[in-house]
Amino acid sequence: MAISSELIRSVTSSMYEWSLKKVPDDTQLELARASERERTEVAKNTFRIMLQSADAAEREDHLVCSDVGVPTYSIKVGTQVSFSGSVRQAIVDGFADLAARIDPPILQMVTNPLTLQRSYVGKNMPIVSFDMVDDVDYIEIICAPKALGTGRWESIETFVYPSLAVIERYVLDSVLKAGSQPCPPIVVGVGIGGTFDTAARMAKESVLRPFGHQNPEPILADMEQRLLKAINATGFGPMGTGGDTTAMAVHIDYSSGHGFTPVAVAFNCWINRRTRARIYNDGRVVRIE
C-alpha cells in the first residue's frame, strides 16, 4: 500500500487548524501548575485568563490567537513508506484548502520579504523540512505555525570552542533581549554545534519536545535546569506582567561539529502551538498529543 497525496493534503490541512484552535494538553497542565506557583495576584490572574482563553477557543471552535503565523511542517519519512502522488504539492494544496474554508477566517500572514506584500501563498510556503527514519512504515508530521512574537526574537551566533558558561550566557542574553515580546511563558529551544543550519534546526525541533521528557545527555539536562531557573529569575512573568514564570521549559540538543560552534535559540509562545500525527502505509492516521 502507499500513502496518497490526497491523504497528506487532508491531514496537513487539518493539523494547521488544530494548532490554531487548541492549546496542547500538556501545555495547559503546565500553565495551571505555573499559576499555582506564582506569588502575585496579577500573575495568577494572567494565567487564569490564558487558561480561560484556551478553554473558550476549543469549546467554541475559535482561534486562540489572531496571529496565526505561517505554516511550518517538520516531517520524518520512514524508509519503508511508499507514496502515490505528490508530497510537497499536497502540503501546499492543503494550506490553500485551509485558507479557503477555515472559520473564523485567518489573516494573510505570508509575506514577500522583497515587496512586503501579504497573501496566503508565497515562495517556499508552507515551510517544510524532511528527515529520514530507518525501518518504519509511516511518516510523522509536526505542524508548528511560526508567528511574529517568537519568530522576531530567535537568534543564532557562531563561537569558537565556547565553554558551557559562554553558551548559557548567550542563551540568557537572547531571552533578555526578547523580553516579554514572545508572549511568555515561553518554551526555549537551543541547538548547539554542527553547522549553521544544523543548529537552527535542532533549536526548532527542541522547542517541539513534549514536557516531561528528560534530556538523555546529563550535561544538557543540567544546563536546561540552570537556564530555566535563570530565565524565570528575570521576573518578566506571564505576558510581561511580572512574576515567577517567564519560561515553562528549556529544551536543548547538540551535534558534533568543527571547532566553530553555532548556537541557535528558538522560542514558542505560551500557546506552544504544535500538533503531531503519523500517517501509515495502510492509510491509518494517528494523532499524537
KAHU-V741619 format. One record per helix or strand of 3 or more residues. SS is the DSSP state (~ for helix, > for strand). FROM is the first residue (numbers start at 1). LEN is the number of residues. If there is no record, write none. Layout:
# KAHU-V741619
ss->SS from->FROM len->LEN
ss->SS from->FROM len->LEN
This chain:
# KAHU-V741619
ss->~ from->5 len->17
ss->~ from->25 len->13
ss->~ from->41 len->20
ss->> from->72 len->7
ss->~ from->88 len->14
ss->> from->127 len->7
ss->> from->138 len->6
ss->~ from->148 len->4
ss->> from->155 len->6
ss->~ from->164 len->15
ss->> from->186 len->8
ss->~ from->196 len->12
ss->~ from->218 len->15
ss->~ from->238 len->3
ss->> from->247 len->9
ss->> from->260 len->9
ss->> from->275 len->6
ss->> from->285 len->4
